[in-house]
Every structure is written in structure tokens, then in C-alpha cells.
């Protein structure tokens, strides 16, 4: 498998130097989508010849479509001369559940972690664990804890606390001092497995909308798609989580929203003027929600929703409906 430019030139080990770095990257990204193993093999063959920053950018391409067959190459980078490349390889291995911490590192980290966190079983017969965060008594302690979370990995925390990655994600405290949950989520996104990221997403309350969306974006398309029904049931305008789960865009039937409370809120807000609508739903959220629905729905769904909204009293020329009208008309029919 090879990647081609618009001029027809094929990217391969032999033509590598005929491509500018940006064109080379674009070809590799396209190849990674079409033939992940071929893209990795080409990166593996040529990355070692590149300078550290260029090598890092090439290896970053492996984040898309990351899979177990990438592991041998990523493990081989543990001895790379660039610390940034080694750190990236370790993060990607962590996402595959294959990160390893040296015994001496785990022992040292365990002592530090014990200062801030403890673990106990959630019940006498339960296999679940509950992690407790000890309150920081001084600003210096808060700073040390923050640096700990900013510089550790899921594998490091697991080794220090004696848990596996899934137990860590399921047991991490959600009610913590400001910033701690955000820092832990960043650790999971950067170095945790898909299973750990999904488990944390499912635990986070809806008020943590930004963190939930970041976790969704981290998951591969197939896992996001599997979560679609669950997300639709609770998502609300502007439907940012639902949009992340629909792939490809424009393929979702309106019937998928049959149990979606958020769509009912959205439709109920339609007949009101801007002032009245704001009492039920922020006007910006209504417009963003209409845009999101236009991206998700198939033509029939977009047309049906457009008609329902206009029948409810919203002008057919309301700017918030522009994308819905465009979707509904894509096949040549005017809504």
C-alpha cells in the first residue's frame, strides 16, 4: 500500500525524499486510514533518518488507528535518543495497556502517591476499590500533588496504588479539590487504555461536560459509536457528545432520538421568540443544537425535523435552521 499525491507521485521508501514534509505527512495520514500496517512500516523504515522533531511528528501519526500491531515498533523506541520520542512511545503503549514502569520508579512513586491518596475496598465482598484523596494542608502540598499528576502515567499510578487501569478509573474520586479531576482525566487521556478512558467517561457527571467530551474525542470511532445510544439518552443541546459519536456525519435517523430528552427540550423551545426561548434554552445553545443535529441526521431526518420546527412557529428562514435546511436539500429537494 502506498500514498499518492494529486500529481500521481507515490510515497514509498524510494520516493520519500521527493516529498515535502507536509505532503509526506498528508500521504502518511491517508495511508494510515487505508492501510495502518503499511503506514507504520514506512514510518518505521524512515523515521530513524529524521531529526528528533521530525521523527516525533512522524510517530504522532500512529495515534490515529493505534492498535496492538504497533506495539513492537513502539517498544523499540524505548532506547530512542530523543526524550520526547521516548515519552510519546510510552504514552501510546499506555493507551494499548502495555506501558511498563521500572521497579525503582514504581517504588519511589508509591511513596509520593501514598502522601496524597489511599485505597480501600468499597465493601467487604466487593471487588471495587475506592480511592480517597487526602486534603492538601498547604499550598506547597497542592503544588506537589499537581506536579505529581502532571508528570505521571496511568501505569505509574496503577503500580503505586496496586490497582489495574480499569480499577483506577472506576475508583478515582470525583468530588475532589479544584483541578485534581481535570489533571487525572488528562493522565487517562494521554497514557490510559481505551477501556480506562471509557470507564472514566461513564462515571463523570454531565456537569463535567468539557472533560466528558475530551474523553470521547480520545476514544476510537468504533467505541464512540457503541456509546451512541447511551449518550443520546442523556445528551442535551448543543449535543456536543452526540456529534462526537456519529460517524460518518449525516447518517443518523431521527428515530434514534426517540428516547432523547434533549431533543424534546430543543423542539419545545422552537416556537418561542428569542426572549421566551432563552427561559427554556439558551439561545446560543439552540442555534448550536440545530447545527449539531444537521451534522448528525440523514436527509430524511433533517427534512422531518425542519418541518416540525417550522410548523411549531419558527420561521423557515431563521438563521439557526440554515444547516438543517441545507442538509434536507442535499438531494436536490427544497425543504
Secondary structure, DSSP 8 states (H G I E B T S, - for coil): --EE-TT--EESTTTGGGS-HHHHHHHHHHHHHH-HHHHHHHHHHHGGGS-HHHHHHHHHGGGTT--GGGHHHHHHGGG-S-HHHHHHHHHHHHHTT-----HHHHHHHHHHHHHHEEEEESSSS---EEEEE----SHHHHHHHHHHHHH--HHHHHHHHT--HHHHHHHS-SS-STTHHHHHHHHHHHHS-HHHHHHHHHHS-TT-HHHHHHHHHHS-HHHHHHTHHHHHHH--TT-HHHHHH-SSTT-B-GGGGTT-HHHHHHHHHHTS-HHHHHHHS-HHHHHHHHHHHHHHB-HHHHHHHHHHHHHTT--TT-GGGHHHHHHHTTTS---
